[in-house]
Amino acid sequence: MNIVDRALRNWKLHILALILTVIAELIGPYSFDVGPAKLVVLPLLYSFALGALCGLPALKLLSKDDMIETSSLVGVTFFFLMARYGTLVGPNFWKVVHSAPALILQEFGNIGTVFFGIPIAVMLGLRREAVGAAFSNARESNIAIVGEKYGMDSPEGIGVMGVYVTGTVFGALFCSFLASFVASTMPFFSPQALAMACGTGSAGMMSASLAPLVKMWPDMADELSALAAASNMCSGLDGVYMCVFLSLPISEWLVRLCGVKEAPSVPTGAKN
Amino acid sequence: MMKSKQMAIFLIICAVQILIGNWVGSQQGLTVWGAQGAAASAALLQDAIPGLLVLLGIVAGGVLIYHLIPWKGLPAVAYIVTLGCVVTVPGFPGAEQLTAWVSKINFIGLCTPILAYAGLAVGKDIGVLKQQGWRIVVVGLFVFVGTFIGSAVIAELVLRAMAH
């Protein structure tokens, strides 16, 4: 029996997921003020946090095997969401096409990771890890790029895996708070621009950051969701090229500028 | 990639969770039950079923296209989202009906069961995170800020330029 079969037969997981979903939906969305910012918390954050709590070793609720089995299912759980996103883009198709210049150009904003991330990483004492950590938001395709170019057992590989795991653990919570914070304290940004910024190539983080925007501008819910989904789709398509041709070379240049002089790692198989 | 049979079973499990989550959350099924009785509440649940079946059809169609195309450069979700878009573009036969049906499924609510599974799985990553240390976490958070702000600034400037 392979891992997916075991996961499917593990009724504890499905029942737990259902219970968490019902609890999260019963609590419902909340918004509260933190200083000048308005933070919005939604059921999707509760269900994630409660799920993570179920994994506490002290509760003895989930074993390591349960967690590994669950993670074999997570990819497919997104299928319904992606179908729903498609049906949000469809009715707004011409509106999205009309925004195409902004949608395409804002993709270059994803390089913002480099200029924020590399200096901070070097300041914190990371060396070659900085390149892997800060050249992208470290989703699955970015890991593949690092694996091929530097090898996964290299410092660059450690960097990209570190940010990947940071994303799976804190990404949804953090992006959701980030979006509510920016939306409520920086009137410079229109809701449409913020919606486009939500799409970074990770459906989970996109939804988590889009959710508070939809809550704040309910009249524009469909338009904002269509823009976010379209932007996420763009990132999925151009992400690899953007990384290979732009953000990775810029990272290499910037990290040297910040004083890290070590040569880039080479995958073990490629060494002579 | 999962085998087709495994995927079919799991999609049905997901569909049940989505239906119940949607009923409790966006349709306020339990409140309606209390106020107007079980029949009214059950009617709400029924309202969402056609939309859910449409989504299931889009998912199945997307996966089928993925299997039929020999080039595997795109993941199955890319076909799913594209198919969902095509069948609801104004002018596609029946697009309005399909859009009306799926609109009964709140898309933010769809994320609740997804993130429940993600949360249940997350414990296995905590060890890796401890091993990597807090510095990488800090860098990771700045990375997420960087891509969000970077994209938002460019989008805002281009939208303003287009408005002129």
Interface residues (C-beta under 8 A of the other chain):
Chain A: V4 D5 L8 L13 H14 L16 A17 L18 L20 T21 V22 A24 E25 L26 G28 L42 P43 L44 L45 S47 F48 A49 L50 G51 A52 L53 C54 G55 L56 L62 K64 D66 M67 I68 T70 S71 L73 V74 V76 T77 F78 F79 F80 L81 M82 A83 R84 Y85 G86 T87 L88 V89 G90 P91 F93 W94 S99 P101 A102 L103 L105 Q106 E107 F108 G109 N110 I111 G112 T113 V114 F115 F116 G117 I120 A121 L124 G125 L126 E129 A130 A133 A134 S136 N137 A138 I158 G159 M161 G162 V163 V165 T166 G167 T168 V169 F170 G171 A172 F174 C175 L178 A179 V182 F188 F189 S190 Q192 A193 L194 M196 A197 C198 G199 T200 A203 G204 M205 S207 A208 S209 L210 A211 V214 S225 A229 S231 M233 G236 L237
Chain B: M2 K3 Q6 M7 I9 F10 L11 I13 C14 A15 V16 Q17 I18 I20 G21 V24 G25 L30 V54 L55 L56 I58 V59 G62 V63 P75 A76 V77 A78 I80 V81 T82 L83 G84 C85 V86 V87 T88 V89 P90 F92 A95 L98 T99 V102 I105 F107 I108 G109 L110 C111 T112 P113 I114 L115 A116 Y117 A118 G119 L120 A121 V122 G123 K124 D125 I126 V128 L129 Q132 G133 R135 I136 V137 V138 V139 G140 L141 F142 V143 F144 V145 G146 T147 F148 I149 G150 S151 A152 V153 I154 A155 E156 V158 L159 M162
